[in-house]
């Protein structure tokens, strides 16, 4: 079996390819910021092609940036968002090589059918539909070649970009942010781990009839090949184009809400990559949950702090809010900085504080989130900056990403009532017991720094 581990020459080749792309992107971005470009839409399309062709973490960073308020011009964000489900796939010669490396020369004989065309392509791999001899239809997720070298080279680029950014603006110190992203990206390369994380979600969602999770097929799984049951469903983007009823929108949104927050508040687990491309609409109105590479496990004390901050926003209790930030791991929260952090917390928690059926955002302004982010950034800069703890990275990413999905769905629900139902019996002891049982079921352990 060829070694796909990181190599010096693999990293050098990747750096050579990405440096020009990143430099060109930076130049175009600068031009856009200063009004020097006249066709931002064309440049945005070029950017999507560059990053989509490169594969790997740079594309994942682009997907992330497309959801961060004011990180990119609107045209760029819209094009990059399309990468989440429309990345260009690799051809059949790659598929043959990967499947041979993972299952041996006679791999095709182990399937009664195997599609030559990818049904889905993303940043680290692509999916092919196949049928086993017993008739079961499966999805085979194949990791692209040389991804370990690609990840390491792209992480070097990301570290360099963050260091340059820090010299320009040190308001948000990114050391722990980088450490968290690096560890999660490296974990995504391990498809054996992802198979276990899929089992974890299958276990956690066993009492949620509107949420379906695929099941891995162990004998067809390796570190770089993940074979799972095929789930029938349609892309949410396609369903939304048909203008579904409010009831249908609400049902899908409630299923997603329960999928995310039952996992978090009952088991201390969060899916760190929420975007439309990772969900499918079932024919019966439920949803399929996909892609389990970016999973974060939290200690019970941190989850307790999240609930404490919710209660602090509900009760306008600054003392409780300060304690919550300390549980999260925010250092040196001064009274002035507390008010700035509370501004962001109120923005995130606001839909959960009103006991009424409502949209996720009442303000009818597409720039509202960006305006809040800019206000908070200015406040943090004024009060000496902040170093977000590692635990904050995927939690914030998930809250923003999931909120964006609810906005796209146009859902109107009593978000407060749903949350209160989920956390009604919360205790750190119950969470610890549930988490231990679920992780044992999925053959997973908690990384040392997450305990």
N, C-alpha and C positions, 0 to 999 in steps of 0.2 A: 504494500500500500504506500503510495507516495506521501511524503511528509509535507503537510500544509502548515507547519509551524512557522513562526516569524523567522525570516532570514535577513541578513544585512543587505544582500543584493536586492531582495524583494522590497525592502523598505526604501532603498535608494531609487529603484525604478518608480515606486509609487510617489516618492517626493518629487522626482523629476516631472511626472505627469501632473501632479496636483499643484505644484508651485506656480506654473504658468496659468493654470485655471484660476487659482485663488488670486493671483496678482491681477488677472484680467477682470475678475469679479470685483475686486477692491477698486480698480480704476473706474469701472462702470458705476459702482455704488457711489463713489466720490462725485462722479459727474452728475449722477441723479440728484444727490444731495445739494449740489451747488447750481443745479439748473442748466448744466452744460450738455445734457443729452436731449435729443428731440424725439426719440422713438423708444420710450421706456418699455413699451409692450414687446417690441422686437427683441430688445436686450434681455427682457425677462424670459422670453421663450428660449433664447440662446443659453441663458443661465441654466434653465431646466435641462436642456440637452447636455450641457457640459457635466452637470452633477449626476444626471441620470446615467450617463455613459460611464462615469467613474465608479459607480456603485459605492458600497461601503459607508463608513461613518460620516464622511462629508455630506452625503445625501441625507443621512439621518439628522445631522446638524441643520441642514437646510429645511427639513421638515419641521424641526423644532422651532427654528427662527420664523417660520411662516405663521406660528401661533402666538409669538411673543408680541405684545402691543408695541407698535412704533419701531420695531427692530428693522423693518424693511419697508420700502415704498409699497403702496397697495398693489401695483401691478406685479411686483416681484413676489409678494406674499401669495397672491392668487395662483401664479404659475407654479411656485414651489409646492403649494398644497397639493397639486395634482400628482406630484411624485409619490405621494403616499399610497396610491393604488394603481398608477399607470407607468411604472418604471419599465424601460425597454428590457425584454428578456434576452438571455443568451441562447444560442442555437443548439441543434441536436448533437453536433460533435462534442460540445461541453457536457451535455446530459449523458451521453454514452460513456465518456471518460469518468465522470463523477460516479455514476451507478456501478461501473466496473470496479472502481477503486473501493467502493463501500460494500458491495455485495458479491464481487467476484465475476469472472468471465461469463458465467452462465446466468447472469442476473435476469435476463429477459425471460428465461424459462420459468422463473418464479412468479411471473405475472401472466394472466391470460390476455390482458390489454394494457398498453402503456402509451399515453398520448405523447406525440412528438412535439406538440405545441404547449408552451406554458400557459396555464390558466391564470396565473398571477405572478408578478415579479415585483421585488422590493429591493431594499438596500443591500441585504446580506445574502439573499438567496431567492430562488423561484420555485413555484409549485406546479407539479404535473398531476393530472388525474389518471388513475390507473385502476385496474380490477385484479383482485386476487383469484386464484383457481377456484376458491369456494364461492365465488360470485360477489364477495364484498367489495364495494367501491371505496377506494382510499385516495388520499392526497399525499404525494411525495414531495417534501420540501428539501431541495438540494442547495447546499451552500456553495457559493461561487468560489472559484479557485483563488488560492493565495490570500484568503481573507485575514489570516493572522498577521501577515506582513502589512496588509492594507490598513488594518486597525491600528497597528503600532505607528505606521507612518502618518496616518491621519491624526492620531493623538498628538504626535509631535507638532503637526501643523496647528492643531487646536491650542496646544500649550503656548506656541509662539504667538498665535493671534491674541490669546488672552493676556499675555505679557505685554504686547504692544498696546492693547486696549487699556490695560491698567496704568500705563504711563500717561495715557490721554485722560483717563477718568478712573480714579481709584475708589469711587464711592462704594461699589460692591466688590469686596475682596473675594476672588474666585478660587482660592486654593482648594477648599473643600468641595466646591462645585466641580472642579476638574477631577478631583480624586473619585468622586461619586460617579460621574459620567464615564470615566475610564474603566472603573470596575464593572459597571453595568454593561458597557460595550464589549468588554472581554468575555463576560459571562454569556452574551448573546451568541458567541461563536460555538458554544458547547450545546449541541442539540440533544445530547443525553440529559443534560440538566434541564433543557426546555421541556423535554418529554416528562420529566418528573414534575416540573412546574405546571404542566398541563394536567397531570393527575391531581395535583394540589387543587387547581381550580375546579376540576370535575367533582372532587370531594366537597369543596366549599359551596358549590352551586347545586348540590343534590336535592335541596328543598326549594329551589327556585324554578318552577315549571316553565317560565317564560325565557329562561336562559339556557342555551345549549352549548356545551363545551365538547370539542372532539376528543376521542380517545386514542392514545398512541398505540401502535402495533409493534410490540417490543422486538419481535424477531426481524423486523424490517427497519430498525432504528440503529444508527451509529452516531458518532460525534458530529458527523457532517451530513447525515441523512435522517430526516424526521418523517416517518410515515404514520399517518393518522386516519381515522375514519373520515370519509368525505361528508360534509354537511351541505345539504341543499339550501340555498338561500340567494338573495339578490343583494347587490351593492346598495347601501343606503342612498348614495347619490342618485341612482336610477329610480328608486322608489320615490324620492322627494320630487323628482321632475314630474311625476304623475299627480302631484298635489293630493296626497292621501288625506283622509278625514282627520279632524282634530282628535277623535278617539284613537285612531291608529297611531298618530304621532305620540299621543300621551302614553299609550301602552308600551311602545318601544323605549321611550324615555324612562318610564318607571322601571322597566327591565334593566336598563343600563345603570340607573341609580342604585338599584338593589345589588346588581352584580359587583359594582365598585365598593359600595359602602358596607354591605354585609361582609365582604372579604376583609375590609379594613378594620371595622369596629368589632367584629366577632373573632377575627383571626390575626389581625395585625399585618395584613398583606395587601399590597396595592399593585395594580397593573399600571406600569409607568409609561405606557405609550397609547394614550386615548386619542384616536382620530377616526374619521368615518371609514377609512380603508380597513380598519380592524374589526368591523362589525358587518353582519349580514342580516337582512330582514327575512324571517321565516314566513312561509306561506300562511301560517295560522296566526300571525301577528306578533310572535315572539322574536327574539334575536339570537343569532349565533355569535359567540365571543371567540375571536381568533388571535393568534400570535402571542406567545407566552414567554418571549425572550427577555423582556425588560420587566422583571418582577422584583419588588423590594419587600423585605420582611422587617417589621418594626418591633422594638421591644414594647411591652405593655405600658411602661411609664410614658413613652412618647405618645401613644394613642390616648392615654389619659390626659396628656397636655393639650391635645387637639380638642377634646371635649371641653376641657377647662377654658380654652380660649373662646369656644362657641358660647359657653355660659357667661364669660366675661363680656362679650359683645352684646349678648341678650340683656344682661343686667347692668351694663355700663359700669363695670367694676374694674378699675385700673389696677388695683392690687392683685386681683386674680389674673388679669392679663399678663402682668409682669411675671408672676409665678409660672404661667404657661410658657412664656418665651424662654424662661430659664430651664424648664423641663425639656423644651425643644433643643436647647443648646446654644441659644443666642447669647454672646458674651456682652458685658458692659452696656446694658440697656439703661440709658439715662432717662429721666422723666420726659425730656424733649423728644428723644428717639422713640420712646414708648408711644407717643401720640402719632408719630409718623407711621410706625409699624401697625398701629391700630387702624389707621386710614386704609391700609391695604387689607387688613383682616376684615374690616366692616364691608369692604367691597366684595370679598370672597364669601362671607357668611350672610350677607344681606338677604338672599332668597330664603335662607333657612330660619330667619328670625320672624317672618311674618306668617301667622297661622291663617293662611288663605290660599285659595287656588289662584295661581298667577304665573306669568311667564318667568323664565329664569332671570331676565333683566327687564325692569319696567321702563328704563330710559330708552326712548326710541332714537338712539344716536349710535351709529356704527363705530364712532371714535371714542365712545365713553370709556372703554377699558384702557385705551391708549392714553387718554387724558389723565386718568387716575394713576397709571403707571408713571407718567412723566411727573405728576405732582409728588408722588412718593419718592421717586428718584431725586428730585430737587430737595425734598425734605431730608433725605438721608445724607445727601451731600452737605447740606447746611449743618447737620448735627454730627458730622465726623465720620460718616460711612458705616458700613456693617459687613460682618463676615458671616454669611449664611451657613448654618451647620449642614453637614452632609444629608441628614434626614429630610431637610427642607426641600431639596432639589426636586425629587420625583413627586413629592406631595403637592408642591405648588404647580408643577408641570401637569399633574393629573387634574387638579382642580380647574386650571385654566382650560386645558384641552377638553375636559368633559363638559364644562360650561359652554364652550364653543359648539360642541355637538348638540347640546340642548337648544342653543340658539338656532342652529340650522334646522333642527326638527320643529321649531316653533311650538314646543310643548308647553302646556299650562297645567300645572299640578300643585298640590299642597306639599312643597318640598320640606317644609318644617315638620309636618305630621309624619312624613315618611322617615325623616331622620330620627324623630323622637321615638318612633316605633322600633327602629333598629338599635338605638342605644339604651332602650328602657331598662334592660337588666345588666348594663355594663358594670364590670369590675375588673381590675387588673388581674385578679386571681382567676376569674372565669376565662378571660382572654388567654392567659398563659396556658391553662389546661386545654382549651380548644386548639390553640396554636400547636402545642406539643403533639396532640393527637393527629392533627391534619398533616403536619410535617412528617411524622412517623409513617403515616399512610402513604405519603408520596415519596418516601425514601430521601428526604431532604433534611439538611441541618442548617442552623442559623450561622452565618459567618460571624467570626469572633467580634468584629467591630460593630455588629448590629445587635449584640446582646446587651 
